[in-house]
Amino acid sequence: MFDNLKRYKIILASNSPRRKELLSGLGVGYEVRTLPDVDESYPATLKGAAIPLYISEEKADAYRAMMQPDELMITADTIVWLDEKVLGKPRNKEEAIQMLMAMSGRTHEVFTGVCLTTTEWQRSFTAATEVRFSHLSEEEIAYYVDKYQPMDKAGAYGVQEWIGFIGVEYISGSYYNIMGLPVQKLYRELLKI
């Protein structure tokens, strides 16, 4: 597979252990490259899927000057979207608990923007997944936040962790998108190159 990518050295520009695991699952050889403090702000006028798409493209632009002609860089950003607002990475335990309480018994969306960049071209796409949580008790939420410390996760949860096992009632769309990388869609995009 991926004979079309042989001329490229694949670079994953991400610190996320979940993205590394998911990209490895595709059987693509790659190396990780990260920059400290890449700006993840976005214009307030953006809504929903446009937000992570914009951020993934901004991340790519931050790396572009140091890219070699034979490199293909993958950047991505994932958000949780509820009540027309982004639930990003929580700053502390209290914020994580508030986010999970807000999602309890409700449906939210997870959007990921992915950007494929070389020195000559750039292609971007988004993926959307609906997730419905059952009603979560305050005790369940506190237990999860204390034990799993989900401060590095959009929306304060990892679907592959305990909260996903006991709380997720329904998913429409890519499960792996919720983890941070829509690998089926990425696979199809990589085949087109």
Beta strands, then each sheet from edge to edge (+ up, - down):
strand 1: 9-12
strand 2: 31-32
strand 3: 71-82
strand 4: 85-87
strand 5: 107-117
strand 6: 122-133
strand 7: 168-172
sheet 1: 2+ 1+ 3+ 4-
sheet 2: 2+ 1+ 3+ 5- 6+ 7-
end
